Amino acid sequence: MEIDCREFGYRFLENNTVEFYCDKSLYPEILKSEDMYVTGSFNGWLTTGDSSWKMELLSVNKNPYYSLIKSIDSVKIPGNSGFPEFKFFRLSETGFNLIEEDETKRPNIFLKNKIILFDDEDYEKMRYYQNHNEFEKKLADFDLNCPACRAEISNFRLVPGTKCLFRGYHPYKKSRSYMDTENERINLVQKAMELYGIKSDITLSGYEKPYDFLGEEMPDYMKKIEDKNNRLCVDIDYNLVYFHSDAAEYSNVLRTISLFMLNHPGPFYIHCRLGSDRTGVTSAVFASLCGASWQEISEVFEKTTHCGINEVRDKRILQYSLKRMIGFDPTSSKDLASLMQRYFIKEEILKPKEIEKLVHKLNIPCRKKETDYFDFTGNHICAKKKANIL
């Protein structure tokens, strides 16, 4: 695989290093008064002007370019795509501006991020991503008579290893209000909560009121949950759950959630805004605790890709998060539950008896009003379903 550093924005050097390379001629918007930086999954998407990610202005044959050299190990941290992702940004006294890339003009751009590719297999997967335009879907792309399509569009599903813990999209906040799928998506989330008899809600994006100008409205079902003090709202960051999952801040959040579930009635619904990142990692933690396999957990995590909100979630970023947390690669563990339980005890999230009680509680079957309205297995009965979705 040949890499043109002008086009790719990086090149591999000797001594296990990589150079970020920003050719000034390709970006006429860069002003003389601005400094150039790199931001990406490997530094927590910093746009604060951290000096360690500042680029140096150099020149070759009177052709100016910005350069920053880092060890490969320091940048080999996956983003949502499963690859290390990055962007260049300009910083001046008046603020910062990300440089947006055109996917049609760069060989390694996906969803506006530059991707670092390490081998031919990575390049082939990148080409696959770029050649499939079905990550963003319209309402007509879903057959709402199909139980699997209903589950997909709502991003609502059962957390593996449990029988009464569900995860998904926010019940009333419209994060994709410009999409024609949004109203139906939220309506289906609300219907799912009723059908599965959700009694307690865990919101990972903080408490937010509905906005009239967006047509948001808190459903009566959620109001009843709040009135009974069965709603927990915590505000955690995307970067925390993926790149600092071993931090005390996150273990404290897990303790708060665990104690809430021990002291409130199930079934439970856990969500953030999209039901992908904060929700994806946190629900994976409890799935692991309850004995789900890595294959089960990763398959559920990647299903966010199918809900049509122009987002891709690759299991490698979840793998990175859990490995930081428990100190072992979850893909090679034969007893993920024991490793997660050990982590809970070490971090003083729960005591052994409390873990046993919580696992039991999360495996009490919920009473469903309808058993076939949603299908979480991906078993599509609709003829419209296209086979080439990731």
N, C-alpha and C positions, 0 to 999 in steps of 0.2 A: 504494500500500500504506500503510494507516494504522497507526501504532504507538501503542498505549496504554502509556506508560512504566511504569505500575503493574503491568501484566500482563507486558510483555516484559522489564522490568528494565533498560531503557536507552531513550535517545532521542537523536536526532541534533540537534545544535545548529549555530549558525553558526560560521564560521571553521574548517570542516573538523574539528569536534570531536564527541565522543560523550560523553554523561553516563550513567554507571551509576547506576541509580535503584532503591533498595531501600525500599519503603514499609513502615514499621515495623508498621503495622496488619495487614499480611498475614502477618507472622511473629511471633506471640506468644511464640515460644520465645527471642527475643532478650532478654537480661537487661541491666539498667542498667550492670552492672559490665563488660560485654563491649564490645570494639571490633569494628567491622565492616570487612571487607576484601573485595577482589575477587581471585579467582584464575582463571586460564584458560590457554588455549594460548598467548596473547600474552606471558605472563610466565613461561612454563615451569611452570605449575600450582604456583606458590609457595604454601605454607601456613605460611610462617615469619614473617609479620608485617612484611614489607617496607613501610616507611613510605610509599613511593611509590604503594602500592596500598591505602592506608588510606582509608576513606570518612569524610566529614564529616557529622555530625548536623545537619540543618537542619529548618526548619518552614515550612509554607505554610498560612495560615488555621488555625493551631494543629494541623495534621496533620504529625507528625514523619516525616522520611524521611532515609535516608543517601544521600550523593551523592559521586561521584568523576568528574571531567572529564579526558578524555584525548584526544589527537589520534587521528583515525581511522586514520592511517598506523601508529600504534603498536599498534593492536589488530587490524588487518586481517591476522591470521596464522591460517591454518586449523588446526583440530583434526582428529580422525579423520573427522568427518563431511564435511570439506571446507569448513566454515564456521568462523569464530572461535567458540569455545565458552568459557563461563565459569560460575562459581558464586560465591555469596556465602558467606563463612565468618565465624564468630564466634571471637574470640580473647580469652582471659582469662589470669590467672595460672595456672590449672589446665590449660590446653591449648586446642586449637582444635576447632571442630565445623563441618563443612560443612553447609549448609542444603540438604536434599534437596527436590526439586521433584516435584510430581504432574503427570505428562504430560497427564492428563485435564482439568486445571484451568488450564493455561497454554498459549498458542498457539505458543510457540517452544521447547518443551522436547523434547529427544530424547535417549534413553538417559541421563536424569537431568541433562543439561547444558542450560543456556540457550544459545540460538544467536543470533548477531547476523546479521540479514538486511539486505541492502543494496538489493534491488530485488524486483520482482514475480517474476522468474525464481527467485530464491532462495526466496521464499515458497512457490512452487509445488513446488519440490523438497522443502522441509521438510514440506509437507502430504503429499507422496508417502511420505516416510519414516514419518511418524506413522500413516498409513493402512495400512501393511504391517507385519504382526506376525510375519513369518517370519524375522526375524533370529535368533531363538532357536528351535532345532529339537529335536524328540525323535527318538529312534532310528527310530521308525516313519515319520518323514518322509523317510528315505533308503531307497532300494532297494539293498541291499548286493549284489545280483546285477548291478548296473549299474556298469561300470568308472568312469564319470564321477562317480557318487555316492561310490564308494570314495575317489577322489581329493579330492573336496570335503570329506567329513567329516574326513579326515586332514590337510587343508591341505597335502598333500604334492604337489610338482610340480617339474618341471625348470625351472631358471633359463634364461630365453631367451638366445640367443646362445651357449649352451654345450651340451655333450653329456654331461657327466659331473659337473655341479654341481647338486645337488638342494636344495630348501628346504622347511621345513614345521614341524609341531608337535613338541614335545619327545618323545623316544622312551620316557620312562617317568615324567615328572613330571605329576601330574594337577591341572592348574590349574583345571579345571571338574569337580571330583570329585562335585558335586551333580547333574550332568547324567547322564541315562541313556545318553548317547552316548559318555561318556569312555573306558570300557574298550574299546569297539570302535574308537574313534579311535586309541588308543595301539597296540592290536593291529595295526591297519592300517599305522601308521607303521613298526612293527617288521618287518612283512611286506614293506613296500616297500623297506626298507633291505637286506633279504636278497635280494629279487628283482633289485634293481639293483646288487647287489654292492658296497655302500658299504664302502670301506676306511678312510676317515678322517672323523672327526666334528669339527665346529666348533660349540661351544656358546657363545652370546652372553649367557647369563644366569648365568655363573659355574658353578662346580662344586657340584652339589647331590646329596646322597645320597638314595636312595629311602626313603620313610617307610612303615613297616609298617602304621601305623594308617590310612593312606589306601589300603592295598592296592597300594602301588607296589613294583615289583621291577625291578632292572636286568636286562635280557635277556642271555643268554649271548653273543649277537652283539655287544652293546656291550662286554661284559667282554673279549672277544677284541680289540676295537679298542683298548681301554685297555691291555691287556697288551702290545700291540705299540707302545705309546707313540704311537699315531696319533690321539690326541684332544687338541684344543686347547680350553681353557676361558678365556674372557675375560668380564668382567662390565661391560657398558656400559649406559647409562641411556637410557630412552625419550626424554627431553628432549634428550639429546646428539645423537641421530641425526636428529631432526626440526628442532630449533630452533637447534642449535649445530653443524651438520654441517661447518662450515668451521673448527672449532676444531682445534688441534694434537692434542688428546687423541684425536679421532676418526681423524685421519690416522695417528697412531701405531698405533691399533688395526688400521686397514686394512693397514699395513705388516706387523704381526704376522701377520695372517691370510694375506696374500699370500706371505710367506716360508714360512709353514707349508705352504701348498699347493704351493709350489715344491719343498719338501723332503720331502713325504709323498705316499703313493700315492693316486690317485683310483680310483674315483669318490668325491666328497666330499658330505657332508650338512651343511648349515648351518641352525641353528635357534636359537631362544631358548625361551621358554615356549610362547607361542601360535603362533609362526611368522608374526607379523604386522608388528610395528613394527621392532624391531632387525633382525630377519631380513629384513623387507620392504625396508628402505632398503639394508642391506648387500648383499643379493643383487642389488638394482637397480644398485648401483655396479659389481659385477662383470659384470652383464649389459651395462651401458653400455660397459665396457672391452672387452668381447668383440664389440661391434658390433650389439647388439640395438637395435631402433627404440624410440622413446618409446611408441608404441602397444602394442608387444609387452610392454614393461616394465610399463606402467600397467595393462594388462589382467590380468597375473599378480598384480600388487599388490592389485588390488581383489577378487580371488577369495576373500580371507579372509572377506569379507561372507557368502559362501555356506556356510561350514562350520558355521553354526548355533550359535555360541557367544555370541550377542547382542552382536556387535561389528560396526561398519561401518567400512570403510576406503575413503576417497575419494582418487582420484589427485591431487587438488589439494594434499594435505599432502605427498605424495612430490615433487610438482613444486616446492613451496616448499623442501624439503630439498636437492634436487639443484641448484636455482638458487643457493642460498647457497654450495654447495660449489664449483661450477665457474664461477660468475659469469655464467652465461647461462641463459635459459629453455629447459629441455629440450624443451618442446613445439614450439619454433620452430627447433630445431637440425636441420640436414640431415646432420650428421656428429657424432653424440653421442660416438662412440668416440674421435675425435681430441680432443675437449674433455676427456673423462675421462682419456685418456692424458696430456694436457698437465698436468692437475691432479696426477696421480700423480708426474710428473717434478718439477713445481714444489715439491710438498710432500715430495719425497725419499722417497716410499713405495717406488717401484721405479725402476730405471734403464731406459732404452729396451730394451736387450737382455733384461732380466728381464721386462718387460711382454710382449715378443714370445714369450718362453718360456712364460709363464703362460697367455697366450691360446691358444697351441698345446696346452698340457697340458689345459686345460679343454674342449678340443674333440676329445679322444680318446674315441670312442664307448665306452660301458660295455657289458659283456656281460650281457644280461638273461636271467634264467631263463625268464621268461614275458613276452611282448610285449603282451598284451591284458588283463592283470588290472587295470591302471589306465589311465584315459584322461584326459590333462591338457588336452584341447582343449575340454572342456565339452559334448561330443557325447553327450547322454543318450539311452540306449536304453530307459529305463524309462517306463512309461505314467504312473507316479505323479507324475513331475516337473511341478511347477506353473510356468506360464510367467510369473507376475508377480513373481518374485524379482528384486531389483535387479541 
